[in-house]
């Protein structure tokens, strides 16, 4: 058996300078991972060229054809060969790599694509005739005249034909097409004033339009809201909150969905830095941290957030694909996202997403057995209905116990009609758990236990914020051994941990002495807690492990102290609960992210009964 290291040779290794073709193929492995990566690079070039309308066509998932047509500034004929040279770009002068205002700047995409596929560029700049250049497998042709009215047409055929081994790693045409669509949607979110058309031309001809986003108008927020509505759907736009905040040179804008509009995965989370779509774990961790108190672990928030700052505050030259960024002050960026989202969620008050009512109506809708019945009568006026209710009141009180325990609620004075409150006036209680309230234009069904649990939880959190977290001193400090690096990371946040009741201090030799733990947690495994904190610090740059454990205890306390299911409530108690919900932030969802109430509009209820 030969155990020799294959990297060890008896002869002295020779250092060689690779030729340009090999260098470009190596670079293509970093820049162009799949057809969607090529689409991303070409469309970003079109945006950098000032294009206002971009049309993308692809065939066979982008493996055989990718064509990008734009109406940008174009390229002058003499610059076409230079555009296909490595590290040649018009976007920076190389003097300051931290002053980048464009998508591209590395000058790698076009030569890399030309090294692994058949690339053709046709372009016309203002004041020049159109010209064309082609490159296949790294071999460049001469520049020749062409026909084009404006902008550029970049066509890439037979991607990876020069590196056939890469083709084995491609997924199905459908999967690659979906990846291309996702890339275009992200870029369309980042540029709401630019029009995008995506076509699948597999089989030839004009193909079919798989995605279209016309250029939006108006101010930035109106344009962004319209673009997000077209891409993410009306449900997201109707149930999202406007986000705008600024701190120390960082400006955050965008839209974030209500907690009750949560998703089963993180696919509806879109983050942008200076207009660039990024997949950054710091930002995703901040988004998750902003919602951690409102969603259960298996649910994920939906958001499209745009973080803008001076280029000097963020380094985008971290990875060739430019999908990762590095902030000069990571904690500032994370803190801005968390505080802005939490402020917006608090401003939303008791609001719940409209999808809750839609799901309820869908569950209640009867099976269709024929054409809907049309009632030939008008809906009575509010006065007539009130008189009718009063006339029926004696019968209602006598027979109510047969169906449910309902406590009639006296009307408030005429100057303040109870129905005008957002959650209306309580009319009764069914199954000793659900409050039925009447609003001005519909009805509300409230889960009394879930609603009261959230109210108590918010009170407990407020008290903790005011009075602090009580700490219990350990009779014998617990010594936790760890590496010097882990010890240093924990001591950097020792002051923050102290405010949460966890007192630590260095014990020498890479050990930590735990002298105090949060009293509300009772007996604590200090070692396990410190390891959890370290894991979060490594993954997200910040730890909320202790706070999460404390708030989990508060949540359980609130659950045990809230109105239990099966408890009969008087009318004034039900109305008091409704008024407190209206005045308490986050009362639209319970501690686990489920809705605390469902609102049904009268028009929807009438449609259920065919009263159209």
Secondary structure as UniProt FT lines:
FT   TURN            6..7
FT   HELIX           20..31
FT   HELIX           35..48
FT   TURN            49..50
FT   STRAND          53..59
FT   HELIX           60..62
FT   STRAND          65..70
FT   HELIX           77..79
FT   HELIX           80..83
FT   TURN            86..87
FT   TURN            97..98
FT   HELIX           109..116
FT   STRAND          118..124
FT   TURN            126..127
FT   STRAND          131..136
FT   TURN            137..138
FT   STRAND          139..140
FT   STRAND          144..145
FT   STRAND          151..157
FT   TURN            159..160
FT   TURN            162..163
FT   HELIX           164..167
FT   TURN            168..169
FT   HELIX           173..190
FT   TURN            192..193
FT   STRAND          195..200
FT   TURN            202..203
FT   STRAND          208..213
FT   HELIX           220..232
FT   HELIX           234..238
FT   STRAND          240..247
FT   TURN            248..249
FT   STRAND          250..257
FT   HELIX           259..261
FT   TURN            267..268
FT   STRAND          269..273
FT   TURN            274..275
FT   STRAND          276..278
FT   HELIX           281..291
FT   TURN            292..294
FT   TURN            297..298
FT   STRAND          303..308
FT   HELIX           311..313
FT   STRAND          314..315
FT   TURN            317..318
FT   TURN            320..321
FT   STRAND          326..327
FT   TURN            328..329
FT   HELIX           330..347
FT   TURN            348..350
FT   HELIX           354..364
FT   HELIX           382..403
FT   HELIX           414..416
FT   HELIX           418..420
FT   TURN            422..423
FT   STRAND          425..430
FT   TURN            431..433
FT   STRAND          434..439
FT   TURN            440..441
FT   STRAND          442..447
FT   HELIX           448..467
FT   STRAND          471..481
FT   HELIX           484..492
FT   HELIX           494..499
FT   TURN            500..501
FT   STRAND          503..508
FT   TURN            509..510
FT   STRAND          511..518
FT   HELIX           519..521
FT   HELIX           526..540
FT   HELIX           545..561
FT   TURN            565..566
FT   HELIX           571..583
FT   TURN            585..588
FT   TURN            591..592
FT   STRAND          597..601
FT   HELIX           602..608
FT   TURN            609..610
//
